Amino acid sequence: MSDKLKKFWAPMREEFNKEHFIINIMGALGIIPSGWIGRELDNLWISWGVFFLWWALVVLIYLTYRYLKNK
């Protein structure tokens, strides 16, 4: 099981490259829906939570794609 997890997280351990830059930009774009939700609900904590979830989903989708591609 740990070998599969190491293989899953391996793309993020590589040297910073163009793909990582694009993934980080896509994750940072989560501030847009986070800001909208924060304004509507007047709650900073929910806004931060939405931003973190957006970023986490972007990274996990990327890692899943790379894992299945290299399988």
MODELLER restraints for C-alpha pairs under 7 A, 6 or more apart:
rsr = mdl.restraints
at = mdl.atoms
rsr.add(forms.Gaussian(group=physical.xy_distance, feature=features.Distance(at['CA:8:A'], at['CA:63:A']), mean=6.44, stdev=0.5))
rsr.add(forms.Gaussian(group=physical.xy_distance, feature=features.Distance(at['CA:8:A'], at['CA:67:A']), mean=5.50, stdev=0.5))
rsr.add(forms.Gaussian(group=physical.xy_distance, feature=features.Distance(at['CA:9:A'], at['CA:63:A']), mean=6.88, stdev=0.5))
rsr.add(forms.Gaussian(group=physical.xy_distance, feature=features.Distance(at['CA:11:A'], at['CA:63:A']), mean=6.96, stdev=0.5))
rsr.add(forms.Gaussian(group=physical.xy_distance, feature=features.Distance(at['CA:23:A'], at['CA:59:A']), mean=6.85, stdev=0.5))
rsr.add(forms.Gaussian(group=physical.xy_distance, feature=features.Distance(at['CA:27:A'], at['CA:54:A']), mean=6.49, stdev=0.5))
rsr.add(forms.Gaussian(group=physical.xy_distance, feature=features.Distance(at['CA:27:A'], at['CA:55:A']), mean=4.29, stdev=0.5))
rsr.add(forms.Gaussian(group=physical.xy_distance, feature=features.Distance(at['CA:27:A'], at['CA:58:A']), mean=5.90, stdev=0.5))
rsr.add(forms.Gaussian(group=physical.xy_distance, feature=features.Distance(at['CA:28:A'], at['CA:55:A']), mean=6.87, stdev=0.5))
rsr.add(forms.Gaussian(group=physical.xy_distance, feature=features.Distance(at['CA:30:A'], at['CA:51:A']), mean=5.31, stdev=0.5))
rsr.add(forms.Gaussian(group=physical.xy_distance, feature=features.Distance(at['CA:30:A'], at['CA:54:A']), mean=5.54, stdev=0.5))
rsr.add(forms.Gaussian(group=physical.xy_distance, feature=features.Distance(at['CA:30:A'], at['CA:55:A']), mean=6.52, stdev=0.5))
rsr.add(forms.Gaussian(group=physical.xy_distance, feature=features.Distance(at['CA:31:A'], at['CA:51:A']), mean=5.81, stdev=0.5))
rsr.add(forms.Gaussian(group=physical.xy_distance, feature=features.Distance(at['CA:34:A'], at['CA:47:A']), mean=4.88, stdev=0.5))
rsr.add(forms.Gaussian(group=physical.xy_distance, feature=features.Distance(at['CA:34:A'], at['CA:48:A']), mean=6.89, stdev=0.5))
rsr.add(forms.Gaussian(group=physical.xy_distance, feature=features.Distance(at['CA:34:A'], at['CA:50:A']), mean=5.49, stdev=0.5))
rsr.add(forms.Gaussian(group=physical.xy_distance, feature=features.Distance(at['CA:34:A'], at['CA:51:A']), mean=5.33, stdev=0.5))
rsr.add(forms.Gaussian(group=physical.xy_distance, feature=features.Distance(at['CA:35:A'], at['CA:47:A']), mean=6.41, stdev=0.5))
rsr.add(forms.Gaussian(group=physical.xy_distance, feature=features.Distance(at['CA:37:A'], at['CA:47:A']), mean=6.12, stdev=0.5))
rsr.add(forms.Gaussian(group=physical.xy_distance, feature=features.Distance(at['CA:38:A'], at['CA:44:A']), mean=5.90, stdev=0.5))
rsr.add(forms.Gaussian(group=physical.xy_distance, feature=features.Distance(at['CA:38:A'], at['CA:46:A']), mean=6.67, stdev=0.5))
rsr.add(forms.Gaussian(group=physical.xy_distance, feature=features.Distance(at['CA:38:A'], at['CA:47:A']), mean=4.66, stdev=0.5))
